[in-house]
Amino acid sequence: MDLNFSSALAAQLGDPSATDAGPQYRADATVGLNGNDVSLDAERVESADNGEAMEAAATFLHQSTADLVMALRPNPSGI
């Protein structure tokens, strides 16, 4: 089961235009002999995608913060 994080967050923050679609089930997964329909390979790919997105967001936040700190520092030359 997957959740759409963006729409769930917007709904919790009170965005009137946000619609919470609820849980999303994967219909294309094949069910194994033990009744499990989770594909380990698909989960690894999704985890790698999430890791890359998180790393990109952290890099952007770090650079934005560094730029803000640089802008707030006094100019040593006085110009």
N, CA, C and O of each residue as an XYZ file, in Angstrom:
316
protein
N       0.844     -1.163      0.000
C       0.000      0.000      0.000
C       0.894      1.232      0.000
O       1.828      1.325      0.797
N       0.620      2.151     -0.865
C       1.358      3.409     -0.936
C       0.423      4.547     -0.558
O      -0.793      4.452     -0.721
N       1.003      5.610     -0.057
C       0.256      6.822      0.246
C       0.852      7.961     -0.551
O       2.072      8.057     -0.683
N       0.005      8.827     -1.085
C       0.473     10.006     -1.792
C       0.801     11.054     -0.736
O      -0.094     11.693     -0.184
N       2.093     11.226     -0.459
C       2.529     12.097      0.627
C       2.134     13.547      0.397
O       1.693     14.223      1.326
N       2.288     14.033     -0.832
C       1.996     15.447     -1.117
C       0.542     15.788     -0.839
O       0.253     16.801     -0.203
N      -0.380     14.949     -1.311
C      -1.797     15.248     -1.100
C      -2.188     15.052      0.366
O      -3.017     15.800      0.884
N      -1.607     14.063      1.038
C      -1.912     13.857      2.455
C      -1.410     15.029      3.292
O      -2.102     15.472      4.209
N      -0.213     15.538      2.990
C       0.328     16.684      3.717
C      -0.517     17.925      3.484
O      -0.831     18.652      4.427
N      -0.888     18.172      2.229
C      -1.706     19.343      1.918
C      -3.058     19.261      2.616
O      -3.568     20.270      3.104
N      -3.639     18.070      2.666
C      -4.929     17.913      3.347
C      -4.790     18.184      4.838
O      -5.672     18.805      5.430
N      -3.701     17.732      5.460
C      -3.493     17.959      6.884
C      -3.187     19.417      7.195
O      -3.489     19.899      8.287
N      -2.584     20.126      6.231
C      -2.266     21.538      6.436
C      -3.469     22.438      6.181
O      -3.386     23.655      6.350
N      -4.590     21.839      5.773
C      -5.817     22.620      5.618
C      -5.993     23.234      4.250
O      -6.754     24.190      4.106
N      -5.321     22.724      3.246
C      -5.485     23.233      1.886
C      -6.861     22.805      1.367
O      -7.111     21.610      1.214
N      -7.759     23.761      1.094
C      -9.111     23.384      0.665
C      -9.153     22.715     -0.713
O     -10.099     21.988     -1.015
N      -8.154     22.950     -1.538
C      -8.156     22.349     -2.876
C      -7.540     20.953     -2.876
O      -7.587     20.260     -3.893
N      -6.968     20.535     -1.761
C      -6.321     19.222     -1.683
C      -7.360     18.137     -1.455
O      -8.275     18.278     -0.644
N      -7.190     17.068     -2.183
C      -8.064     15.910     -1.984
C      -7.188     14.745     -1.568
O      -6.204     14.421     -2.234
N      -7.551     14.127     -0.473
C      -6.799     12.971      0.008
C      -7.324     11.735     -0.703
O      -8.449     11.300     -0.458
N      -6.505     11.172     -1.586
C      -6.939     10.035     -2.379
C      -6.962      8.753     -1.568
O      -7.505      7.751     -2.035
N      -6.402      8.748     -0.388
C      -6.361      7.548      0.431
C      -5.260      6.624     -0.038
O      -4.425      7.006     -0.858
N      -5.258      5.414      0.477
C      -4.191      4.475      0.109
C      -4.305      4.029     -1.340
O      -5.399      3.936     -1.897
N      -3.171      3.761     -1.925
C      -3.112      3.300     -3.311
C      -2.531      1.896     -3.300
O      -1.445      1.667     -2.768
N      -3.255      0.966     -3.885
C      -2.812     -0.416     -3.922
C      -2.233     -0.734     -5.280
O      -2.706     -0.226     -6.296
N      -1.227     -1.558     -5.306
C      -0.593     -1.959     -6.558
C      -1.354     -3.145     -7.141
O      -1.420     -4.215     -6.536
N      -1.917     -2.941     -8.308
C      -2.715     -3.998     -8.931
C      -1.870     -4.889     -9.829
O      -2.310     -5.977    -10.200
N      -0.667     -4.453    -10.185
C       0.147     -5.205    -11.129
C       1.094     -6.201    -10.470
O       1.830     -6.899    -11.167
N       1.090     -6.281     -9.148
C       2.010     -7.174     -8.454
C       1.494     -8.606     -8.509
O       0.301     -8.869     -8.355
N       2.414     -9.504     -8.728
C       2.035    -10.918     -8.726
C       2.134    -11.455     -7.311
O       3.033    -11.089     -6.554
N       1.208    -12.318     -6.966
C       1.153    -12.880     -5.626
C       1.942    -14.180     -5.613
O       1.726    -15.058     -6.448
N       2.863    -14.296     -4.653
C       3.674    -15.492     -4.527
C       2.906    -16.620     -3.848
O       1.742    -16.457     -3.483
N       3.556    -17.749     -3.682
C       2.931    -18.904     -3.061
C       2.565    -18.662     -1.598
O       1.640    -19.282     -1.072
N       3.290    -17.762     -0.950
C       2.997    -17.464      0.455
C       1.962    -16.349      0.626
O       1.689    -15.932      1.751
N       1.384    -15.861     -0.475
C       0.370    -14.808     -0.407
C       0.941    -13.407     -0.376
O       0.189    -12.441     -0.251
N       2.247    -13.274     -0.487
C       2.903    -11.970     -0.443
C       2.999    -11.412     -1.857
O       3.447    -12.102     -2.773
N       2.580    -10.165     -2.031
C       2.669     -9.549     -3.355
C       3.700     -8.431     -3.414
O       3.668     -7.607     -4.328
N       4.606     -8.396     -2.457
C       5.652     -7.372     -2.430
C       6.842     -7.854     -3.254
O       7.364     -8.947     -3.034
N       7.259     -7.024     -4.201
C       8.429     -7.335     -5.016
C       9.637     -6.644     -4.397
O       9.672     -5.418     -4.292
N      10.609     -7.422     -3.994
C      11.789     -6.860     -3.351
C      12.555     -5.951     -4.308
O      13.080     -4.914     -3.901
N      12.618     -6.339     -5.574
C      13.308     -5.499     -6.561
C      12.601     -4.159     -6.736
O      13.257     -3.118     -6.792
N      11.274     -4.172     -6.823
C      10.523     -2.919     -6.972
C      10.705     -2.036     -5.749
O      10.812     -0.816     -5.876
N      10.740     -2.635     -4.572
C      10.944     -1.864     -3.347
C      12.343     -1.256     -3.299
O      12.517     -0.136     -2.820
N      13.334     -1.986     -3.790
C      14.705     -1.446     -3.841
C      14.790     -0.254     -4.775
O      15.433      0.746     -4.455
N      14.138     -0.356     -5.939
C      14.147      0.756     -6.899
C      13.455      1.972     -6.297
O      13.947      3.094     -6.408
N      12.310      1.742     -5.658
C      11.587      2.853     -5.039
C      12.393      3.473     -3.899
O      12.386      4.691     -3.720
N      13.080      2.642     -3.138
C      13.919      3.149     -2.053
C      15.077      3.988     -2.604
O      15.424      5.024     -2.036
N      15.670      3.536     -3.711
C      16.754      4.305     -4.325
C      16.241      5.643     -4.840
O      16.909      6.665     -4.687
N      15.054      5.643     -5.451
C      14.461      6.898     -5.935
C      14.197      7.854     -4.774
O      14.482      9.048     -4.867
N      13.653      7.321     -3.684
C      13.393      8.155     -2.510
C      14.691      8.703     -1.921
O      14.742      9.853     -1.484
N      15.737      7.880     -1.909
C      17.030      8.329     -1.394
C      17.614      9.449     -2.226
O      18.166     10.410     -1.691
N      17.490      9.322     -3.546
C      18.002     10.379     -4.428
C      17.218     11.669     -4.244
O      17.802     12.753     -4.227
N      15.909     11.564     -4.108
C      15.084     12.760     -3.901
C      15.421     13.424     -2.571
O      15.479     14.650     -2.476
N      15.643     12.607     -1.548
C      15.985     13.150     -0.236
C      17.352     13.829     -0.259
O      17.538     14.888      0.339
N      18.306     13.209     -0.956
C      19.631     13.804     -1.063
C      19.587     15.124     -1.832
O      20.279     16.076     -1.471
N      18.785     15.184     -2.882
C      18.646     16.422     -3.652
C      18.015     17.518     -2.801
O      18.446     18.670     -2.847
N      16.996     17.159     -2.025
C      16.350     18.145     -1.161
C      17.313     18.640     -0.084
O      17.333     19.830      0.232
N      18.106     17.738      0.477
C      19.069     18.141      1.504
C      20.154     19.034      0.928
O      20.578     19.993      1.573
N      20.605     18.727     -0.283
C      21.615     19.561     -0.939
C      21.065     20.952     -1.220
O      21.751     21.949     -0.995
N      19.824     21.022     -1.712
C      19.197     22.314     -1.983
C      19.043     23.116     -0.697
O      19.325     24.314     -0.677
N      18.599     22.469      0.376
C      18.427     23.155      1.647
C      19.762     23.650      2.192
O      19.856     24.767      2.701
N      20.795     22.813      2.084
C      22.125     23.216      2.556
C      22.636     24.424      1.774
O      23.162     25.368      2.364
N      22.485     24.398      0.453
C      22.973     25.510     -0.366
C      22.180     26.783     -0.098
O      22.749     27.873     -0.046
N      20.862     26.646      0.072
C      20.036     27.819      0.370
C      20.419     28.426      1.708
O      20.486     29.648      1.844
N      20.668     27.580      2.689
C      21.071     28.072      4.001
C      22.444     28.728      3.934
O      22.669     29.767      4.555
N      23.359     28.126      3.184
C      24.695     28.709      3.040
C      24.613     30.071      2.346
O      25.325     31.001      2.724
N      23.757     30.193      1.342
C      23.582     31.473      0.659
C      22.997     32.523      1.594
O      23.399     33.685      1.555
N      22.050     32.118      2.435
C      21.448     33.052      3.377
C      22.465     33.519      4.413
O      22.512     34.702      4.750
N      23.276     32.596      4.917
C      24.309     32.964      5.891
C      25.316     33.913      5.254
O      25.751     34.878      5.883
N      25.687     33.635      3.997
C      26.636     34.507      3.295
C      26.048     35.908      3.117
O      26.759     36.903      3.257
N      24.760     35.985      2.811
C      24.127     37.292      2.611
C      24.018     38.066      3.921
O      24.037     39.296      3.906
N      23.906     37.383      5.038
C      23.751     38.066      6.323
C      25.071     38.468      6.964
O      25.080     39.257      7.908
N      26.181     37.941      6.471
C      27.483     38.283      7.025
C      27.845     39.718      6.650
O      27.542     40.175      5.547
N      28.492     40.420      7.569
C      28.945     41.768      7.206
C      30.108     41.685      6.222
O      30.892     40.736      6.247
N      30.205     42.673      5.373
C      31.262     42.722      4.374
C      32.564     43.143      5.066
O      32.635     44.234      5.633
N      33.608     42.277      5.026
C      34.852     42.622      5.739
C      35.565     43.835      5.149
O      36.293     44.524      5.863
N      35.371     44.109      3.858
C      36.076     45.244      3.257
C      35.350     46.574      3.523
O      35.904     47.648      3.289
N      34.113     46.487      4.013
C      33.373     47.699      4.343
C      32.746     48.377      3.152
O      32.249     49.497      3.278
N      32.752     47.740      2.004
C      32.162     48.354      0.811
C      30.751     47.907      0.635
O      30.087     48.318     -0.317
